[in-house]
Amino acid sequence: MFRKISGHWARVELTLAAGLAVAVTLLILLNVVTRSAGAALFWVDELAIYCMAWMTFLGASAAIHHGNAVAVTVLADALPRSLRTLVAKLVDVIVLGFSLAMVWFCWRWFAPLDLARHGFDLRAFQGATFNFIYAEPTTTLGIKKAWVWSIMWLFSLGATLHSVANLLESRGSAGNSQDVA
């Protein structure tokens, strides 16, 4: 069940990442055209950077599901098959630990309970916590950076889902695709 949900979520992540890759390309093209015409749109640079960041985090999460993230396998390749499976499971446990730590850090950073305790009053929240995550605007777009940073939640939760699915999979880590037929 987890593997199926993970697969569906990975498809959503890759679809969004592909759309963002197209957006980055179009934004850079727009930037080139407007700058050469002498009418630069400065917000285009910032939006392209945010699209690239979102694309990267979505792709990284999907890579955990597909097991095709960048990896150094010199040690694992030298081990017998049974030990490779054990090392792959250990890697999955480490990825799960990292993912859960990211969820915890997002929880602490965004502080949703503190925000709710202050009645979603941003001034009261900021005064009590000195956390300005919901107030800081982007440089040229003027939107709240919390919207940009929300990709951290999506990455953390997606990576957690994918790593749990990898751990529960009986054939070992999805990361060792050459051993799995």
N, C-alpha and C positions, 0 to 999 in steps of 0.2 A: 504494500500500500504506500509506504513512504517513498519507495523508488518511483512509483507511478506519479505521485504528487510532485516529487522532485523533478521528474522528467517534464511534466507540464510547466512547472515554474521555470525550468531552464529554457524551454522554448519561448516563454514570455520574455525572459531576460534577453535572450539572443535576438528576438524580434525587435525589442526596444533598442538594444545596442546597435543593431543594423540601421534602424531609423535614425539614431543619433549620429552614426557614422556618415550617413547621407547629409544630415543637417550640418555637421562639421564641414564637410566638403563644400556645400552650398554657401555656408557662411564665409568660408575663406575665399571662395570665388567672388562673392558679393563684396568682401573687403578689398580684394584686388581691384575690382572694377570701380568701386567708389573712390578708392585712394588715387587711382590713375586719372580719374575724372576731377580730382581736386576737391571732392566732397566726402571726405572720410566719415564713416559712421563708427564712432569709437565704442559703442555698445556691442558691436559685432564681435570684436576681439574677446570681450569678456564672456559673451554668450557661447562662443566657440570653445573657450576654455572649459566652461561648465558642462557643455555637451560632451566634450572629450572625457572629462572626469567621470560623468555619469556612465558613459559608454564603457570606460575601463572597469569600473566597479561592477557593472552588470555582467560584462564579459568574464571577469575574474570569478564571480560567483557561479556562472554557468560552467566555467572550466572545471570547477570542483565536481560538479555533477558528471561531466563527461570524462573526467580524469585525464584531461589533456593540458593541464597547467605545466608551466616550465618546471623541470625537476632535474636534479643531479642524481643519476642512478648508478654511478660507478660502483658503489658498495653493494647496492641491491642486486645488480646484474651479476656480481661475482658470487652471490650466495646460491645455495641449492633452492629449488622451487618452494619447499615447505617454509624455509626461513624467509624467502622473498614475500610470501603471503603474510607472515608474521610482521615483517617490517612494514608492509603496505598497511596492515591494520594499525600499527603503531603510528604511522603517518596520519591515518584517518583520525585517530584519537587526538593527535596533536592539532590537526586542523579543526576538529570539534572544539577543543579547548580554546583555541584562538578565536573561533567564531563566537563562543559563549562569552569570552572576555570582551569582544567587540560589542555584543548586545549589552553587557553590563556597563561598558564605557558610554555607550549611547544613552542608556537609561540615566546615568549620572550626569551626562552632559546636557541632555534635553530636559531633565528633571520634570517629567510630566506630573508627578504627584505634587511636587511643590507648586507648580503652576496652578493645578486644580485647587490646592489648599488656599491659594490666594485669590480664588474666584476668577481665575484667568485674567486677572488685572496685571498687566505687564509691569506697570510701575511698582506695584506692591511686591511682585515677584522679584524684580531686579533689586529693589531696596533691601529685601530680606536675604537674598542669596548672592548678590553681586554677580549674577549670571545674566549676561546681556545677549544671549544667543538669539532671542526672539526680536531684538530691537535693531541689531546691526544691519544696515542696508548694504547691498552690493555697490560697487563703485560707480558704475555707469547705468546699470539697469534699474536701480532703485528698488528692487524687490528685497525682501528680508532674506538674509543669508541662511536662516534656518531652513528655508525651502531648498536651497542648494545643498545644504549639508544633510538633508533627509535621505540622500542616497546611502549614507552610512547605515541607516536603519535597514534599508532594502538589502544592502550587501550583507550585513550581519545576520539578518534573519534568513536570507537565501542560502548563505554559506552554512549556517547551522542546519537547515533542512537538508541540504545536499550531503553534508558530512554525516548526519545521522543515517540517511539513506545508504550511504557508502558503508557505514559500519554494520548496518543490519543486513546488508547483502551477503549471502552465504559464500559466494565464490571469491571473496577477497575484495581488495580495493579496486574501484573502477579505474584507478590510476595506472594499473598494470595491464593495459589493454592488449599488449602483445602476448600475454600469457592466457588471455581469456578468449575463447572462440565461440 
